[in-house]
Amino acid sequence: MTLSLARRAVRFPDRTAVIDISEERLYAPAETIHEDRITYDGLSTLTDWLGARLAGFGIETGDTVCLVSRNRVTSLALLFACRRLGATFAPISHLLTPVTVERPFDALDPELVVAEPAQRDLVRSIPFDRSVTLPDLTDVEPTDRWSTDPDASRTLLALHGDDGRPVATFSARTLESNCIAAILTWGFSQDTVAPIPTRLSAPDGLVRLALPVLYAGGRLLLDRAFDPGDALTAMAAENATHLSGRTSVFRDLAADADNAFAAAFESVRCVLPDATVDAALLDPYRDRGIPVSRVYGVLECPTILAGSAVGSGGFAETGDERGAGEAAAGAPIGRPILDCRVRLVGSDGTVVAGAGSGTLEVTGPVVADGHLGGEAAGSQPADQWVDTGQSFERDEHRRYALK
C-alpha cells in the first residue's frame, strides 16, 4: 500500500474519510456541529478537481504550492493533488503573525500561494505576489491531462516550525514510513475514528495523526478551529477511538462539567498526549481507565518516542504507574517507534551506552529528508543523525524520560 488516495477510493469508495464538523454559522450555539461527510471517493474526486486547476495555473513537477488556511478538507486534498502533480505541498500556519509569516518564505520559493478568504490580511504580509483564494479556484480553466507518475523519493511536503522556521522536507516514502510506524504503534485501522484538534500545518497534526489514519482507511473528525464542546459532541456521536493533542486539548476537554466528557470517551481506546502535556492534566483520562501513550517528536521527526504499542500488550504508562504530582519533565515517555533509531550524546560528545543521560539524536526512514533555507539547507544523508536539542534520561529498560 502506498500513499495513493486513488487506490483507497477504489477499494472502499463509500467509506467515510473525513467528517467536517465545523459550524456553518460563525455564531452558532456551543456544541453545535455540522456533519459534512466526505467519502474516500469524494476526497479523491476533490483531489482531482484541485489538481486540474493547479495545473491550469501552470503548476508542474518540482513546483511548490503553499496553503494558508485553518483546518479544512481542502488542506488534505491539496496534499494529495500535489502528490499527483509531482509538486511540493507547503502548509503555512494561520497562527503566524504578519512578521513571522515571512520566515518560511525565506526558505520556500513557491509558484503559488492558495489561501482561504479569512486569511487575506495575513496573505498581504507574505513577500509573494502570486496568490489565489480557495473560492477563486473555481474560475480557473482546468487542464485535462495533468497527473504524473508519483516518485516516492521526490519532496512532497514542506513543514515549518511553530515560529515559522526552520523548514523541513519529507518525501512520500518518508511519510509512508511514518504512517506504518504509527499504525503499528497505536493500532490504527479501518475502525479508527480520530478528531484533529491540532492544525494540519503542524507536524503532530498532519504527520503524526491525520495521514496515518487515512493511510489505515480510518475516519477523521475535522474542525476548522478546535472547540472543546464541538469536539466532545462529535466524539460521542461518531464513537471516537483515539485522541492526540497538546496541552490545551487535554485541559479543555477534561474541563467539561457535565456528562459530555464521559460520553465522548466511552469508546476511546487510547489517548496520545504530546510529551509537553503535564501529567496531572492526564489524570481524568487515566481515571477512566484509558491507556495513555505519551509522545515525543520534533519538526524533523514528528514521532520519535511513544508508549508501548497496542498490539504488544499495553502502554508504558497506565493508571497504576503514575506518580502523584508528576510533571511532564521526568515523566517516562517510552521507547523509539519503528524505523527510528535514537542515541544519547553526552556533553563531551561521546555516545552514552546503557542507562544514562544526554542529548537525544535521531535517524532512520521516518526522519525528514532535508531542510530548506539556512545553514542546514539541502538533502540529509540517510545515516545522518539529527540533534533534537532535548536532554533525556534512559533507564536500564531503555525507556526514555525528559530530563
Buried (B, 14 or more C-beta within 10 A) or exposed (E): EBBBBBEBBEEBEEBBBBBBBBBEEEEBEEBBBBEEEBBBBBBBBBBBBBBBBBBBBEBBEEBBBBBBBBBBBBBBBBBBBBBBBBBBBBBBBBBBEEEBBBBBBBBBEBBBBBBBEEBEEBBEBBEBEEBBBBEEBEEBEBBEEBBBEBBBEBBBBBBBBEEBBBBBBBBBBBBBBBBBBBBBBBBBEEEBBBBBBBBBBBBBBBBBBBBBBBBBBBBBBBBBEBBBBBBBBBBBBBEBBBBBBBBBBBBBBBEBEEEBBEBBBEEBBBBBBBBEBBBBBBBBBBEBEBBBBBBBBBBBBBBBBBBBBBEEEBBBBBBEEBEEEBEBEEBBBBBBBBBBBBBBBEEEEEEBEEEEBBBBBBBBBBBBBBBBBEEBEEEBEEEEBBEBEBBBBBEEEEBBBBB
